[in-house]
Amino acid sequence: ASHDSDLVLYEGTSCVEEDLLANIIACNDDDPVNICGSGGGGFHSTILVEVTPELEYLIRVGSWNVGNTGTGQLLVSQFEPTNDPCDFATPIDAR
């Protein structure tokens, strides 16, 4: 992305503010671990979440500042869960 992105994932497809606030599943701003794309620093957003095939979801892509625009790519990937809770763990440097 060429701008500072924010991502929010909601269950359902309602755009009513009360519904959105009640149905947030995940959100991210400035993911320092999963930096993707090109275009400066850790200002990219990543959401990793398990979803249910029968449900509908709404993905909101926004910017850190109101009115900011830029280019980017929204990648939605499917992967098979391994049932290992440590698969997405971030190593901690214990000094």
All heavy atoms as an XYZ file, in Angstrom:
705
protein
N       0.836     -1.185      0.000
C       0.000      0.000      0.000
C       0.876      1.243      0.000
O       1.951      1.245      0.570
C      -0.915      0.000      1.214
N       0.395      2.286     -0.615
C       1.131      3.541     -0.627
C       0.590      4.511      0.421
O       0.903      5.682      0.397
C       1.062      4.167     -2.015
O      -0.273      4.554     -2.306
N      -0.246      4.007      1.321
C      -0.771      4.835      2.397
C      -0.873      4.002      3.673
O      -0.731      2.792      3.643
C      -2.119      5.443      2.014
C      -3.228      4.443      1.924
N      -3.318      3.525      0.919
C      -4.272      4.214      2.734
C      -4.386      2.771      1.106
N      -4.980      3.160      2.191
N      -1.131      4.646      4.780
C      -1.235      3.992      6.090
C      -2.637      3.400      6.224
O      -3.593      4.102      6.510
C      -0.961      5.042      7.164
C      -0.885      4.442      8.550
O      -1.166      3.242      8.709
O      -0.540      5.184      9.477
N      -2.747      2.095      6.010
C      -4.064      1.449      5.969
C      -4.523      0.969      7.341
O      -3.731      0.733      8.244
C      -4.035      0.259      5.006
O      -3.131     -0.727      5.478
N      -5.837      0.825      7.478
C      -6.505      0.204      8.616
C      -7.460     -0.837      8.046
O      -8.075     -0.604      7.003
C      -7.348      1.209      9.405
C      -6.521      2.264     10.109
O      -5.364      1.983     10.445
O      -7.053      3.368     10.328
N      -7.597     -1.979      8.725
C      -8.536     -3.014      8.302
C      -9.456     -3.367      9.462
O      -9.014     -3.452     10.607
C      -7.798     -4.293      7.895
C      -7.013     -4.292      6.609
C      -6.264     -5.616      6.462
C      -7.932     -4.072      5.425
N     -10.733     -3.590      9.147
C     -11.694     -4.067     10.133
C     -12.529     -5.156      9.459
O     -12.951     -4.997      8.306
C     -12.626     -2.947     10.644
C     -13.535     -3.480     11.742
C     -11.836     -1.755     11.140
N     -12.765     -6.260     10.183
C     -13.607     -7.343      9.689
C     -14.825     -7.434     10.591
O     -14.697     -7.492     11.821
C     -12.855     -8.677      9.706
C     -13.655     -9.889      9.247
C     -13.982     -9.789      7.765
C     -12.911    -11.169      9.547
N     -16.013     -7.410      9.974
C     -17.279     -7.496     10.695
C     -18.020     -8.755     10.285
O     -17.946     -9.185      9.134
C     -18.188     -6.316     10.342
C     -17.592     -4.958     10.579
C     -16.944     -4.276      9.556
C     -17.700     -4.345     11.825
C     -16.412     -3.011      9.768
C     -17.167     -3.081     12.038
C     -16.524     -2.425     11.002
O     -16.007     -1.183     11.204
N     -18.775     -9.329     11.225
C     -19.685    -10.412     10.874
C     -20.979     -9.784     10.394
O     -21.512     -8.867     11.017
C     -19.965    -11.297     12.086
C     -20.836    -12.496     11.740
C     -21.038    -13.407     12.926
O     -20.067    -13.654     13.662
O     -22.175    -13.869     13.105
N     -21.474    -10.252      9.238
C     -22.675     -9.685      8.645
C     -22.320     -8.626      7.628
O     -21.150     -8.296      7.425
N     -23.334     -8.078      6.985
C     -23.085     -7.099      5.925
C     -23.800     -5.775      6.161
O     -23.866     -4.939      5.276
C     -23.511     -7.671      4.559
O     -24.903     -8.025      4.614
C     -22.686     -8.885      4.189
N     -24.324     -5.567      7.373
C     -25.015     -4.318      7.686
C     -24.016     -3.173      7.798
O     -22.934     -3.331      8.354
C     -25.770     -4.447      9.013
O     -26.283     -3.191      9.406
N     -24.381     -2.026      7.270
C     -23.534     -0.832      7.387
C     -24.079      0.142      8.429
O     -23.617      1.271      8.526
C     -23.410     -0.141      6.030
S     -22.448     -1.100      4.856
N     -25.052     -0.293      9.221
C     -25.602      0.525     10.292
C     -24.569      0.585     11.411
O     -24.040     -0.447     11.833
C     -26.936     -0.067     10.812
C     -27.463      0.721     12.005
C     -27.958     -0.126      9.691
N     -24.238      1.783     11.880
C     -23.142      1.957     12.838
C     -23.279      1.071     14.077
O     -22.315      0.468     14.530
C     -23.033      3.415     13.254
C     -21.824      3.669     14.126
C     -21.582      5.129     14.418
O     -22.277      5.993     13.847
O     -20.695      5.408     15.217
N     -24.480      0.970     14.646
C     -24.670      0.143     15.835
C     -24.373     -1.324     15.540
O     -23.795     -2.027     16.369
C     -26.096      0.285     16.386
C     -26.399      1.652     16.967
C     -26.733      2.693     15.898
O     -27.106      2.337     14.754
O     -26.592      3.891     16.206
N     -24.776     -1.801     14.365
C     -24.500     -3.183     13.972
C     -23.010     -3.402     13.784
O     -22.457     -4.419     14.196
C     -25.224     -3.542     12.665
C     -26.730     -3.570     12.826
O     -27.218     -3.651     13.979
O     -27.419     -3.486     11.795
N     -22.347     -2.435     13.159
C     -20.906     -2.560     12.935
C     -20.160     -2.673     14.258
O     -19.330     -3.559     14.439
C     -20.388     -1.362     12.137
C     -20.838     -1.272     10.682
C     -20.375      0.052     10.082
C     -20.308     -2.445      9.872
N     -20.456     -1.783     15.187
C     -19.768     -1.795     16.474
C     -20.011     -3.093     17.241
O     -19.124     -3.589     17.922
C     -20.200     -0.591     17.316
C     -19.755      0.767     16.779
C     -20.370      1.890     17.608
C     -18.239      0.875     16.758
N     -21.205     -3.659     17.113
C     -21.537     -4.885     17.832
C     -20.945     -6.131     17.170
O     -20.852     -7.176     17.814
C     -23.058     -5.032     17.928
N     -20.549     -6.019     15.908
C     -20.133     -7.211     15.167
C     -18.678     -7.202     14.716
O     -18.327     -7.891     13.764
C     -21.052     -7.397     13.956
C     -22.472     -7.701     14.375
O     -22.709     -8.494     15.267
N     -23.422     -7.045     13.748
N     -17.827     -6.441     15.380
C     -16.405     -6.443     15.022
C     -15.801     -7.788     15.399
O     -15.924     -8.250     16.530
C     -15.638     -5.314     15.737
C     -16.098     -3.946     15.229
C     -14.133     -5.477     15.535
C     -15.467     -2.777     15.968
N     -15.144     -8.416     14.424
C     -14.451     -9.681     14.663
C     -12.964     -9.438     14.846
O     -12.322    -10.020     15.719
C     -14.678    -10.652     13.486
C     -16.143    -11.036     13.421
C     -13.796    -11.885     13.629
C     -16.483    -11.870     12.225
N     -12.396     -8.583     14.017
C     -10.960     -8.310     14.082
C     -10.675     -6.954     13.461
O     -11.416     -6.489     12.600
C     -10.190     -9.391     13.329
N      -9.583     -6.332     13.911
C      -9.141     -5.087     13.300
C      -7.632     -4.990     13.450
O      -7.039     -5.649     14.309
C      -9.829     -3.880     13.916
S      -9.540     -3.698     15.681
N      -7.002     -4.188     12.596
C      -5.560     -4.016     12.668
C      -5.151     -2.709     12.038
O      -5.719     -2.260     11.059
C      -4.842     -5.181     11.984
C      -3.347     -5.082     12.168
O      -2.646     -4.716     11.238
N      -2.859     -5.394     13.349
N      -4.126     -2.129     12.626
C      -3.490     -0.918     12.114
C      -1.999     -1.066     12.392
O      -1.608     -1.343     13.521
C      -4.050      0.312     12.839
C      -3.339      1.595     12.431
O      -2.878      1.681     11.281
O      -3.244      2.499     13.274
N      -1.178     -0.927     11.375
C       0.275     -0.957     11.517
C       0.803     -2.281     12.069
O       1.379     -2.337     13.151
C       0.768      0.187     12.399
C       0.406      1.544     11.849
O       0.023      1.613     10.666
O       0.504      2.522     12.588
N       0.610     -3.354     11.339
C       1.099     -4.673     11.736
C       2.611     -4.744     11.545
O       3.083     -4.815     10.418
C       0.406     -5.748     10.906
C       0.784     -7.150     11.327
O       1.741     -7.310     12.106
O       0.110     -8.087     10.882
N       3.396     -4.750     12.621
C       4.857     -4.772     12.480
C       5.407     -6.146     12.130
O       6.544     -6.272     11.701
C       5.346     -4.330     13.859
C       4.274     -4.811     14.777
C       2.987     -4.673     14.004
N       4.601     -7.204     12.296
C       5.070     -8.567     12.061
C       4.853     -8.995     10.618
O       5.713     -9.591      9.994
C       4.366     -9.551     13.017
C       4.786    -10.976     12.720
C       4.679     -9.180     14.458
N       3.687     -8.713     10.067
C       3.319     -9.187      8.732
C       3.339     -8.044      7.733
O       2.331     -7.718      7.123
C       1.934     -9.840      8.762
C       1.906    -11.031      9.667
O       2.594    -12.015      9.401
N       1.151    -10.966     10.732
N       4.490     -7.409      7.571
C       4.604     -6.284      6.649
C       4.571     -6.819      5.224
O       5.356     -7.671      4.851
C       5.895     -5.484      6.904
C       5.850     -4.928      8.325
C       6.058     -4.381      5.884
C       7.143     -4.300      8.764
N       3.628     -6.335      4.448
C       3.479     -6.834      3.082
C       3.505     -5.663      2.108
O       3.392     -4.515      2.498
C       2.171     -7.597      2.940
S       0.730     -6.625      3.352
N       3.654     -5.988      0.843
C       3.636     -4.949     -0.182
C       4.897     -4.117     -0.161
O       5.888     -4.448      0.462
N       4.852     -3.026     -0.881
C       5.978     -2.110     -0.907
C       5.444     -0.731     -0.614
O       4.300     -0.429     -0.882
C       6.644     -2.138     -2.285
O       5.717     -1.739     -3.268
N       6.233      0.096     -0.064
C       5.751      1.446      0.178
C       5.878      1.895      1.604
O       4.920      2.346      2.197
N       6.983      1.658      2.186
C       7.310      2.345      3.415
C       6.858      1.756      4.723
O       5.696      1.769      5.053
N       7.798      1.236      5.429
C       7.638      0.932      6.836
C       6.553     -0.049      7.193
O       6.108     -0.848      6.389
N       6.134     -0.011      8.442
C       5.158     -0.945      8.963
C       3.769     -0.379      8.993
O       3.027     -0.624      9.927
N       3.400      0.405      8.000
C       2.083      1.025      7.997
C       1.057      0.200      7.228
O       0.081      0.726      6.718
C       2.154      2.450      7.423
C       3.009      3.360      8.251
C       4.122      3.955      7.713
C       2.698      3.603      9.572
C       4.910      4.790      8.480
C       3.471      4.438     10.352
C       4.589      5.029      9.801
N       1.287     -1.093      7.143
C       0.360     -2.003      6.467
C      -0.445     -2.748      7.522
O      -0.003     -2.895      8.655
C       1.121     -2.988      5.586
C       2.039     -2.314      4.619
N       1.585     -1.654      3.508
C       3.387     -2.171      4.611
C       2.620     -1.141      2.844
N       3.719     -1.443      3.506
N      -1.606     -3.233      7.158
C      -2.496     -3.909      8.099
C      -2.726     -5.349      7.686
O      -2.799     -5.654      6.499
C      -3.831     -3.173      8.167
O      -3.629     -1.834      8.533
N      -2.841     -6.216      8.690
C      -3.058     -7.645      8.452
C      -4.091     -8.167      9.442
O      -4.024     -7.831     10.624
C      -1.751     -8.444      8.678
O      -0.731     -7.914      7.848
C      -1.944     -9.909      8.358
N      -5.013     -8.974      8.958
C      -5.957     -9.663      9.832
C      -5.865    -11.150      9.515
O      -5.974    -11.550      8.355
C      -7.412     -9.186      9.601
C      -7.579     -7.734      9.992
C      -8.379    -10.060     10.378
C      -8.954     -7.173      9.690
N      -5.643    -11.957     10.541
C      -5.668    -13.415     10.413
C      -6.783    -13.903     11.320
O      -6.722    -13.732     12.540
C      -4.337    -14.034     10.853
C      -3.104    -13.601     10.081
C      -1.846    -14.143     10.751
C      -3.180    -14.090      8.646
N      -7.816    -14.495     10.741
C      -8.970    -14.894     11.539
C      -9.631    -16.125     10.914
O      -9.643    -16.288      9.700
C      -9.978    -13.724     11.673
C     -10.562    -13.349     10.337
C     -11.060    -14.024     12.673
N     -10.158    -16.980     11.766
C     -10.904    -18.143     11.290
C     -12.349    -17.709     11.039
O     -12.967    -17.061     11.887
C     -10.874    -19.249     12.342
C     -11.467    -20.547     11.864
C     -11.272    -21.665     12.872
O     -10.252    -21.673     13.571
O     -12.162    -22.529     12.942
N     -12.878    -18.027      9.868
C     -14.247    -17.647      9.517
C     -15.083    -18.894      9.284
O     -14.554    -19.983      9.089
C     -14.284    -16.733      8.266
C     -13.587    -15.417      8.537
C     -13.681    -17.425      7.061
N     -16.392    -18.715      9.288
C     -17.342    -19.808      9.062
C     -17.889    -19.693      7.650
O     -18.385    -18.624      7.269
C     -18.495    -19.717     10.089
O     -17.923    -19.724     11.401
C     -19.462    -20.871      9.920
N     -17.809    -20.764      6.853
C     -18.223    -20.689      5.442
C     -19.654    -20.224      5.218
O     -19.939    -19.577      4.235
C     -18.044    -22.121      4.931
C     -17.066    -22.746      5.861
C     -17.276    -22.075      7.193
N     -20.573    -20.513      6.123
C     -21.979    -20.171      5.905
C     -22.296    -18.708      6.213
O     -23.375    -18.228      5.888
C     -22.886    -21.055      6.763
C     -22.841    -22.527      6.396
C     -21.641    -23.249      7.001
O     -21.110    -22.812      8.055
O     -21.212    -24.239      6.411
N     -21.389    -17.997      6.848
C     -21.656    -16.621      7.253
C     -21.133    -15.619      6.227
O     -20.236    -15.927      5.463
C     -21.011    -16.332      8.614
C     -21.529    -17.161      9.790
C     -20.764    -16.810     11.061
C     -23.016    -16.938      9.991
N     -21.707    -14.409      6.256
C     -21.231    -13.322      5.405
C     -20.440    -12.346      6.264
O     -20.741    -12.156      7.454
C     -22.404    -12.595      4.751
C     -23.129    -13.446      3.733
C     -24.252    -12.671      3.069
O     -25.014    -11.981      3.773
O     -24.350    -12.757      1.835
N     -19.451    -11.718      5.642
C     -18.569    -10.793      6.351
C     -18.414     -9.510      5.556
O     -18.564     -9.494      4.338
C     -17.190    -11.430      6.571
C     -17.255    -12.684      7.400
C     -17.422    -13.929      6.806
C     -17.161    -12.616      8.783
C     -17.497    -15.075      7.568
C     -17.236    -13.763      9.553
C     -17.403    -14.990      8.947
O     -17.481    -16.122      9.705
N     -18.079     -8.455      6.255
C     -17.819     -7.159      5.642
C     -16.388     -6.769      6.001
O     -15.999     -6.822      7.167
C     -18.800     -6.114      6.182
C     -18.655     -4.692      5.675
C     -19.080     -4.619      4.210
C     -19.517     -3.747      6.506
N     -15.598     -6.426      4.992
C     -14.224     -5.972      5.207
C     -14.185     -4.485      4.924
O     -14.574     -4.044      3.850
C     -13.233     -6.695      4.268
C     -13.281     -8.199      4.484
C     -11.823     -6.156      4.480
C     -12.494     -8.989      3.444
N     -13.716     -3.714      5.905
C     -13.583     -2.278      5.710
C     -12.099     -1.938      5.608
O     -11.312     -2.275      6.475
C     -14.207     -1.497      6.860
C     -14.186      0.013      6.583
C     -14.881      0.789      7.663
N     -13.974      0.907      8.798
C     -14.354      1.319     10.004
N     -15.602      1.617     10.243
N     -13.477      1.408     10.971
N     -11.739     -1.277      4.527
C     -10.371     -0.814      4.329
C     -10.395      0.698      4.474
O     -11.135      1.376      3.781
C      -9.840     -1.202      2.925
C      -8.422     -0.704      2.738
C      -9.928     -2.707      2.707
N      -9.615      1.193      5.390
C      -9.588      2.626      5.623
C      -8.166      3.133      5.705
O      -7.212      2.395      5.511
N      -8.050      4.392      6.020
C      -6.755      5.045      6.181
C      -6.655      5.613      7.585
O      -7.662      5.905      8.225
C      -6.596      6.187      5.178
O      -6.547      5.682      3.871
N      -5.431      5.798      8.024
C      -5.193      6.312      9.364
C      -5.758      7.711      9.534
O      -6.374      8.010     10.537
C      -3.694      6.281      9.665
C      -3.388      6.724     11.036
C      -3.633      6.031     12.203
C      -2.796      7.953     11.431
N      -3.227      6.757     13.285
C      -2.699      7.959     12.837
C      -2.330      9.057     10.739
C      -2.165      9.008     13.547
C      -1.794     10.098     11.451
C      -1.711     10.066     12.842
N      -5.583      8.573      8.563
C      -6.119      9.930      8.617
C      -7.304     10.069      7.673
O      -7.277      9.548      6.568
C      -5.056     10.965      8.206
C      -4.179     11.387      9.351
O      -4.597     11.384     10.501
N      -2.949     11.742      9.046
N      -8.317     10.778      8.097
C      -9.481     11.040      7.248
C      -9.025     11.767      5.994
O      -8.251     12.720      6.056
C     -10.525     11.879      8.007
C     -11.670     12.264      7.099
C     -11.024     11.126      9.221
N      -9.472     11.297      4.841
C      -9.145     11.944      3.579
C      -7.897     11.416      2.911
O      -7.635     11.762      1.763
N      -7.113     10.593      3.616
C      -5.926     10.020      2.980
C      -6.347      9.016      1.922
O      -7.290      8.258      2.107
C      -5.043      9.302      3.998
C      -4.208     10.250      4.819
O      -4.316     11.460      4.678
N      -3.385      9.703      5.679
N      -5.663      9.030      0.817
C      -5.920      8.068     -0.253
C      -4.590      7.485     -0.699
O      -3.525      7.997     -0.371
C      -6.613      8.733     -1.453
O      -5.753      9.739     -1.987
C      -7.947      9.328     -1.062
N      -4.666      6.426     -1.449
C      -3.466      5.797     -1.975
C      -3.836      4.512     -2.673
O      -5.006      4.171     -2.812
N      -2.843      3.811     -3.126
C      -3.070      2.542     -3.799
C      -2.766      1.415     -2.836
O      -2.092      1.593     -1.824
C      -2.161      2.411     -5.032
O      -0.801      2.460     -4.600
C      -2.430      3.520     -6.025
N      -3.263      0.243     -3.148
C      -3.007     -0.918     -2.304
C      -3.573     -2.167     -2.918
O      -4.159     -2.137     -4.003
N      -3.384     -3.253     -2.220
C      -3.869     -4.545     -2.647
C      -4.552     -5.202     -1.468
O      -4.004     -5.193     -0.359
C      -2.679     -5.414     -3.066
C      -2.807     -6.060     -4.370
C      -1.532     -6.838     -4.722
O      -0.653     -7.050     -3.926
N      -1.472     -7.245     -5.944
N      -5.736     -5.746     -1.660
C      -6.431     -6.500     -0.626
C      -6.291     -7.970     -0.986
O      -6.803     -8.408     -2.012
C      -7.902     -6.097     -0.538
C      -8.735     -6.870      0.478
C      -8.220     -6.608      1.895
C     -10.196     -6.477      0.364
N      -5.568     -8.701     -0.172
C      -5.350    -10.127     -0.417
C      -6.184    -10.926      0.575
O      -6.052    -10.742      1.788
C      -3.875    -10.485     -0.257
C      -2.901     -9.697     -1.121
C      -1.471    -10.027     -0.736
C      -3.143     -9.996     -2.587
N      -7.041    -11.802      0.070
C      -7.844    -12.690      0.901
C      -7.403    -14.098      0.572
O      -7.489    -14.528     -0.579
C      -9.353    -12.506      0.631
C     -10.166    -13.460      1.479
C      -9.767    -11.060      0.861
N      -6.907    -14.807      1.565
C      -6.361    -16.145      1.344
C      -7.064    -17.161      2.227
O      -7.526    -16.844      3.321
C      -4.860    -16.181      1.674
O      -4.160    -15.289      0.867
N      -7.097    -18.385      1.754
C      -7.656    -19.492      2.511
C      -6.511    -20.422      2.880
O      -5.616    -20.685      2.080
C      -8.669    -20.247      1.667
C      -9.219    -21.481      2.344
C     -10.200    -22.218      1.444
O     -10.786    -21.645      0.542
N     -10.372    -23.489      1.698
N      -6.518    -20.915      4.097
C      -5.525    -21.895      4.501
C      -6.189    -22.895      5.426
O      -7.193    -22.615      6.049
C      -4.312    -21.238      5.165
C      -4.649    -20.484      6.422
C      -4.569    -21.089      7.655
C      -5.044    -19.162      6.364
C      -4.880    -20.403      8.810
C      -5.354    -18.458      7.517
C      -5.277    -19.084      8.740
N      -5.630    -24.072      5.476
C      -6.163    -25.129      6.326
C      -5.610    -24.963      7.731
O      -4.393    -24.881      7.918
C      -5.774    -26.506      5.779
C      -6.429    -26.837      4.450
C      -7.941    -26.907      4.540
O      -8.464    -27.420      5.550
O      -8.607    -26.432      3.603
N      -6.476    -24.907      8.722
C      -5.987    -24.782     10.091
C      -5.239    -26.042     10.517
O      -5.571    -27.144     10.095
C      -7.260    -24.595     10.913
C      -8.358    -25.088     10.070
C      -7.922    -24.965      8.638
N      -4.241    -25.853     11.336
C      -3.447    -26.995     11.811
C      -3.794    -27.365     13.237
O      -3.261    -28.326     13.761
C      -1.947    -26.654     11.753
O      -1.711    -25.566     12.648
C      -1.508    -26.302     10.354
N      -4.681    -26.600     13.860
C      -5.056    -26.802     15.255
C      -3.881    -26.623     16.202
O      -3.887    -27.131     17.304
C      -5.711    -28.173     15.461
C      -7.018    -28.281     14.726
O      -7.771    -27.323     14.650
N      -7.287    -29.439     14.154
N      -2.854    -25.939     15.755
C      -1.712    -25.623     16.606
C      -1.810    -24.154     16.990
O      -1.644    -23.284     16.144
C      -0.402    -25.899     15.870
C       0.817    -25.648     16.740
O       0.666    -25.069     17.844
O       1.917    -26.032     16.321
N      -2.099    -23.847     18.259
C      -2.268    -22.443     18.652
C      -0.991    -21.618     18.528
O      -1.033    -20.405     18.610
C      -2.731    -22.536     20.101
C      -2.228    -23.860     20.578
C      -2.245    -24.761     19.372
N       0.140    -22.265     18.308
C       1.405    -21.523     18.211
C       1.786    -21.208     16.773
O       2.833    -20.601     16.527
C       2.525    -22.316     18.880
S       2.271    -22.500     20.652
N       0.974    -21.600     15.804
C       1.311    -21.355     14.397
C       1.555    -19.887     14.095
O       2.392    -19.545     13.280
C       0.212    -21.871     13.468
C       0.363    -23.351     13.192
O       1.403    -23.932     13.551
O      -0.576    -23.921     12.612
N       0.796    -19.002     14.733
C       0.913    -17.575     14.430
C       1.563    -16.810     15.577
O       1.442    -15.607     15.681
C      -0.455    -16.985     14.111
C      -1.088    -17.641     12.925
C      -2.167    -18.499     13.081
C      -0.573    -17.441     11.655
C      -2.723    -19.107     11.975
C      -1.151    -18.059     10.562
C      -2.220    -18.894     10.708
N       2.280    -17.535     16.436
C       2.943    -16.885     17.561
C       4.109    -16.032     17.074
O       4.774    -16.367     16.100
C       3.445    -17.935     18.533
N       4.335    -14.944     17.757
C       5.460    -14.072     17.451
C       6.565    -14.331     18.465
O       6.319    -14.224     19.680
C       5.039    -12.593     17.538
O       3.952    -12.386     16.631
C       6.191    -11.677     17.207
N       7.762    -14.703     18.000
C       8.844    -14.940     18.965
C       9.176    -13.676     19.739
O       9.148    -12.575     19.202
C      10.024    -15.330     18.068
C       9.427    -15.675     16.755
C       8.154    -14.916     16.649
N       9.470    -13.845     21.008
C       9.849    -12.734     21.868
C      11.336    -12.855     22.159
O      11.818    -13.910     22.565
C       9.045    -12.746     23.186
C       7.572    -12.602     22.899
C       9.546    -11.674     24.140
C       6.695    -12.755     24.107
N      12.037    -11.783     21.943
C      13.473    -11.754     22.205
C      13.680    -11.456     23.689
O      13.549    -10.331     24.126
C      14.142    -10.682     21.331
C      15.646    -10.664     21.481
O      16.178    -11.603     22.105
O      16.266     -9.724     20.983
N      13.989    -12.504     24.461
C      14.194    -12.351     25.903
C      15.667    -12.054     26.171
O      16.503    -12.935     26.183
C      13.743    -13.600     26.633
N      15.969    -10.820     26.367
C      17.368    -10.427     26.606
C      17.606    -10.234     28.068
O      16.902     -9.773     28.826
C      17.690     -9.142     25.865
C      17.643     -9.357     24.397
C      17.953     -8.058     23.688
N      17.570     -8.188     22.301
C      18.179     -7.576     21.326
N      19.197     -6.803     21.562
N      17.795     -7.719     20.085
